[in-house]
Structure formats: C-alpha cells, structure tokens
Amino acid sequence: MITASTLDHPIVRHGFLSREGGASVGIYAGLNCGPGSNDDAQTVTENRRRALVRTGLGEAQLVTCHQIHSATVARVDAPWKQADAPRADAMVTDKPGLALGILTADCAPVLFADAEAGVIGAAHAGWKGAVGGVLQATVAEMVALGAQASRIHAVVGPCIHQASYEVGEDLRLQVISATPWADWCFERAARPGHYQFDLPSYVSGELQRQDLGAVEVINCDTYADETRFFSYRRTTHRSEPDYGRQMSVIGLMSHGSSK
C-alpha cells in the first residue's frame, strides 16, 4: 500500500492499494478489488475487506460507484449496496465511518481531503473524465459540503505514465482543444501521428489550476510495473480476456479517534 504525506492527518485514513497481498489467482492474481471483473465474486469481496483493513478502515463501510468516465460526483451520506451504486466517477462525504473507494487499472485515482472541515473526496480520472471536468466537480462538491479549496489536499495515485501511454492525434486534439495549456503533456512518439501522453501531469495540472492547498503525484507507472499493479492497456496488448483492478481508498475517523 502507498500513502502520501500530503494526506497525513489524525482524522484521515487513506491508501493506494497495489495488487500485492490479495486472494485472487490467475490473471487476477493478487488484490483484485473490481466486482466488474469476471473474477470469483467471493474472492473480490475478501480482497476489498483486506484493502480496508490495510488502510486502517476495517470498521468502515466501503462505497464504490459504477464508473463511466464522466464528471458526475455522488455525495455519500450512507452506504449503498453494490448493486445500487450510482453511475458516477467521484464521491464526496463529510461522514465518518464511510470509506470511499476508486477502482483503476491505468486511469488516475485522486484522493482529496480538507481535514479541517472534515470533508473528503475520491475521483476516477482517466483522460475523458479529467477533460470532462471530474476534478473540478469533485472540488466543487467538497466546497458545497463546507470545504475550502485552499485547504484541500489532493494526491494523484498510481496510473499509466508517459513512457507507457502512446495515443493518436485524435486524442491529443480532444485534450488540447478543451485545455490548450496541456500541449506540453504530449511528446511525439516513434510512430508517425502518435504521441506519448503524460496523464499524471495533466491531472495534477488541472488540480493546481484550482488553487488547492497541496497537490502531490505518486510516481508509479501501472503499465510498467506488473508485479505491483493491474493494467488495462497491458492486458489489451497481450490479448488477455480480462484484468484486475486496484483500489484507492479514503475515509474519515471521528474527531476523537487516535491516529
């Protein structure tokens, strides 16, 4: 599990889980937390339990959403059944006892906290969601719950990095037409008409433009590090039938809890 000093606070628990230490086998070997995979459902449930324990949130109720690469943010006041999960790509809450979980396999998980206000958030930021405004929407929902942007700390977790992420001209044009500043996030690839896209720099750049209190990036490439991470793109390149998902989690402890 990876943690970030930026989110270190007595009432906040968080962790960017790797694939290590899980119960799944085969192509899902390790801590596959994705119920949308074709892995054994009971094994996925056990992996999700282990993930919460590892983050210090073993007593919390885990909530995840049905991620669709959107800018939709769900405000979480109480846990829901997995079958009732909203179609959204971010969640926010000010309620202790809830663990917000984001599933990824190359997209960027982003965890947020305004510890002073007791407001947290979690977002799934692939290029579509990031371009579409999921990061700004998450901050706005946190502010609506009482957070202040200048106090919000955000961390971009393990995701696919520039050396591993070749894209076409069409994707580049979609990104820079929406955010012209981001042209520097692309370098020409060896193949004509293709580019290497720096997703973590794009996501962190969008976060920094919101004048948050702190923005941190975890320097881990999910595609390149097979031992530690699942990767949708790596699976696609190998023509494998399915892939696992790692989970990133954040939750609030009550103000009386010790660290």
N, C-alpha and C positions, 0 to 999 in steps of 0.2 A: 504494500500500500504506500502511496505517495501522499505526503501532506505538504502544505505550504505555510510558511511563517506569516504570510500576509493575512491568513485567516485564523491565526493563533489567538484565541480569546477564551476565558473561562466558561462562557455560556455557549460556545460554538464547537461542534464536533464535525469533522469532515474527513474525507479521504477519497483519493482517486485510486480505485482498486485496479490491480493488474489481473492477468488471467491465472496467476500463481495461487496455489492453495485451495483449489476447488475440487469438487467431486466428479465432474464430468470427464468423459473419456472420448477417445477417437478424435474426430475433427474439432470437437468442442472441449478437448482436454483442458482441465483447469476450472477456473471460477467463471463459468458462463452464466451470466445473470439475465439473459434475454429470453423471456417467455415467448417471444415471437419466433424464436428459432425452433427447429424440429428436434431439439434435444429432449430427453426424458423430463417431463414436467416436474416430477417429484425431485429430481436432481437439481433442476433450476431453482426450485423453492429452497432447497438446502443451501445452495450457493448464495442465494440472496440473504438467507439467515446468517451465514458465515460473514458476508460482507458487512452487515450491520454490527455484528459483534466486533469485528476488526476495527471499525470506526468508533467504537465506544457508544454505539447507539442501539445496543442489543435489546433494550426495553422499548424502543420507539416503534411506531407504526410506519412501515415503508409505503410510500406512494410513488408510483411512476405513471407516466402518461403514454398514450398511443402517439408516438412521434411521427410527424408527417412533413417535416422540413418547412414549417410555417413560422409565422411571427406571433402565433397565438399563445397567450400566457394564462395559466389556470391559477386562481387564488385558492389555496388549500386551507380550509377551516377544520376539516375532519377527514379521516382516511376513507378511501373508497375501495371497493372490490376491483381486482384487476380487470374483470370483465366489463366494469363500468368506467374504466379510465377514460378521461376526456381526450379528444384529438387535439393535441397541443404540443408545443416544443419547449415550454418553460413553465416553471411553477414558482410561486412565492408564498410565504407564510410568516406569521408572527406568533404561531402557536408552538410552544414546547411539546415534545413528545411525538413529533412527526419527523420523518426522515425523507427528504426529497431526493429521489434517485433519477439520474440521467444515464441512458444506455448509449454506448457508442462503439464503433468499430472502424474508425478513421476520422469521423466528424469530431469537432472540438466540444468537449464538455466544459461548461463555465459555471463556477460556483461563486456566489455573491453573499456578502454579509455586511449589514450595518449593525454591529454588535451593540452599540449604544442604544439604538432604537429597538433591538431585538427583532430584526426583520432579516430574513434570508431569502435567497433565490437560487435556482439552478436552471441552466439553459442548455439545449442541444443546438449547436451552431455548426452545421455544415455550411457550404458556401451559399446555398439557396436561402437558408434561414437567416444567415448573417447579412446577406444582401437585402433580404426582405424586411429586416428590422427587428429580429427577435431579441437582440441585445438591448436596443433602446426600449423596447416594450417591457422587458423584464425590469429594467431600472425604473421605468415609469410606474409599474405596478408596485414596486417596492416603496417608491416615494408616496404613492397613494395609501400605503399602509403605515406611513409615518417615518420612513427612512429619509435621509438627506443624501443627495448624490455625492456631496463632498466627503461623506463619511463611509460610503460604500467601498468595500474592498472586493476586488474580483480576481479570480485566478482561472487562467486558461489551461486546461489539463492536457494529458497526452492525446495527440491526434496525428494525422499524417502531416509530414513536413515537406518542405520544398523539394528536396532531392528525390523524394519518392512520388511526387504528385505532378505528373505530366497531364496537361489539359490542352484542349483545342482552342483555336482563335475565337470560336463562338462563346465559350465560357468567359474568356478574358474580356470580350466586348460587353457581355452582360454585366460583369463586375464593374468595369471602369465607367460604363455608361451610368450606373447608379451611384458610384463613388469614384469620381475622377482622381482623387488623391492616391488611389490604390494601384496606379500603373506600376509603381516601383515594386509591388508584390509579385510581379511576373518577370521571369528571366527566360530568354529564348532557349528552347530545348534543342537537342541534336536533330530531331526530326523537323523538317520544314513545316511551318504553320502551327507548331506546337510550342507550349511554354511550360515552365515549372512554376507552379503556384505556391506561394508562401501563405498557407491558410492561417497558422497561428499569428503571424504578423498582421494579417488582415483583421482577424478577430480582435487582437489586442489594440490595433489602431482604432477600430470603431469604439472600443471601450474607452480609450484615452480621450477621444473626442467628446466624451460625456462628462469630463472633468470629475472623475471619480477620485476617491481618496487614495487608492492604490490599485495598480494593475500588475499582475505577475503572470509569467508564462512558464509552464513546466516543460523543460527541454527533453521531451521523449517522443520519438517517431514510432507510431503504432505499426506502420508498414514494415519498417526496417528491423524492428526488434520482435521477432516471432516468439521468442521464449517468454516474453512478458506480456504481449498484447495480441488480441484478435485484430484482424484487418479485413474489411470487406474487399478492398482492392487487391490485396494479396490472394485472397480466396478466388476472386474473379480471374486473375492472371493464371491461376493454377487450374481453373475449371472445376473447382470443388463444388459439391452440391449445396453447401450451407456454411455458416460461420457462427462463431460465438460473439457475445457482446460483453464488454467490461462495463462496470457501473461506477459512477461517481456519485457520492452521497454527501449531503449536508443536513444538519439538524440542530435544533436549539435545546439546550438544557434549561431547567428552571434556574432563576437567578440565585437560588440558594444552593445549587449543586456545586460540589468542589471539582476542580479540574482533574 
